[in-house]
């Protein structure tokens, strides 16, 4: 054998192991499973401890969320913090948090209306493709992934990444390895019916688990020679556990995803590793148990991961992690901003609401506020932001909006209950019809019909003055009817039927998201008929008045607020020179402030109302009574021209497995009264009341079951829906 041949054989023997090692590719495949997918974080923690670097990550649903964040460069501690912030009440909704809304938007949403609107028009009622459009989830992903917002090729992330979704039309598995990373992850997470499908390249995409919940085949197609597959999907119910329609639906879903996952398990070979963490009954929606799932994933990987998986040289691994962190921390600066407006609203309205701009580093929190603020206009089903690299020389921030395709006119419903189980009850049903986009500046017409003990019909036309400015004008028409009872020593001495119809015109200014000031003219035709007892109040007359209001509202919630404050100041001056039958003035003040501590929240409330003249028309009478407003008395049992109320309400959340919303327990202490003569208005004449209650923050609004008592042996039990503590 010649010298050259021997050298060739020797080189082959020396180099072939190295070549085989160089071609070895490790893929991490992360399944869906909702909150159970927290196990993926525990597995990643073990991989970092053993300095094992995946060459690819393939994720489905929750696995796409964890895998996408890690592949982008986010460190595990921060990903765990993101998981800790996940909250069903917050993420399973499209409505922005209250601190992102203007006062007008807060008031519109406070009408105890469902967080779901239906389109209504000449073609009938139209429904969206999902109960939730996923806007809030989209915003959170955009904020978290802002450092890689200009990277359209997922193979160029710190770890090449693929998200898997399902084509809703064909049922095929769809591989997403380029485009807009937050949108790709959201498509993989879009549970059918719950979340609306996500449109990418003309295809409607939903949760990848429907077609491929453990995509080992995708990892193989990327060149993976070794696979670590983490299966956190829901296990099948046993026959004895199928005890409700909920469990049956859950089982059908599990069978579908389990079938495709089992097919992929057959693709695992002797060099691969399957991890099935012991998740001990953690459900897909048990987000509060994500830390348990993380621990389970850690234990599973730590126990089963063999020592012969490819490891990165220690210095090389440290350099790689350092570069990942540095790249993810680099600020993004854009040279220009473009709005792609998919609505009838003028684009200037959108641009004028943006804080983000060209020439300054993008801030994730500021961008998130921008997206929420635009979405809060109420006409969009999606508002997204994307950074586009213009050939490496410059970058553009693109804001894309898409109008709801089931609009532009919407129906919504609400209900209210106030019952003390003694014959004094008030039930209401509310129907709201909103016609949006009346003009390019965002004019809106809203008509609300309320049926029940206090029926009313109102129509309000809201008109911004300019493109995206805080100034507005509002024209309103209203007709209402209510019973006004006057009590003396718990007995009805007079009962009025008060009817009122009128027109008003206001001009005002939104004060950022924390307040609103308005002044307006009001003309009304009140009619108060005495139906029972002796006349107590002066007869009603035609009203023509100037009304001034200042409203400050920074509460985080109306039902059970924990932070912020609310202040409402009102002044009405009815004048004969404007056309009124009599002159009178009224003033009112309501102040609410919560304080939250380790054991719960204390909510203080001060309410004052005064008729600032001798005459007191019935329609201007102040009332007290009912839950939180002198508990023990019937709703609105006390009426007069002067009102004073002070109250302190304490409440704390309690755990519940009912799945209806957050439960609370609490108490209230109140002191107040109403008077016909201001001479009696002093602290010595205040009545006191207390209550103990259970509360529920439900999708229908706040619900309270209370047991109240007041001095004089007064007792009451009341059920209240829709009348919030913070209102």
Secondary structure, 3 states (H helix, E strand, C coil): CCHHHHHHHHHHHHHHHHHHHHHCCEEEEECCCHHHHHHHHHHHHHHHHCCCCCCEEEEECHHHHHHHHHHHCCCHHHHHHHHHHCCHHHHCCCCCCHHHCCHHHHHHHCCCECCCCEEEECCEEECCCCCECCHHHHHHHHHHCHHHCCCCEHHHCCCEEEEEEEECCCCCEEEECECCHHHHHHHHHCCCCCECCEEECCEEEEEHHHCCCCCHHHHHHCCCCEEEEECCCCCCCCHHHCCCHHHHHHHHHHHHHHHHHHHHHCCCCCCCEEECCCCCCCCCCCHHHHHHHHHHHHHHHHHHCCCCCCCCCHHHHHHHHHHHHHHHHCCCECCEEEEEEECCCCHHHHHCCCCCCCCCECCHHHHHHHHHHHHCCCCEEEEEEEEEEECCCEEEEEEEEEECCCCCEEEEEEEEEEECCCCCEEEEEEEEEEECCCCCCCCEEEEEEEEECCCEEEEEEEEECCCCCCEEEEEEEEEEEEEEEEEECCEEEEEEEEEEEEEEEEEEEEECCCEEEEEEEEEECCEEEEEEECCCCECCCCEEEEEEEEEEECCCCCCCCCCCEEEEEEEEEECHHHCCCCCEEEEEEEEEEEEEECCEEEEEEEEEEEECCCCCEHHHCEEECCCCCCCCCCCCCEEECEEEEEEEEEEEEECCCCCCCEEEEEEEEEEEEEECCHHHCCHHHCEEEEEEEEEEEECCEEEEEEEEEECCCEEEEEEEECCCCCC
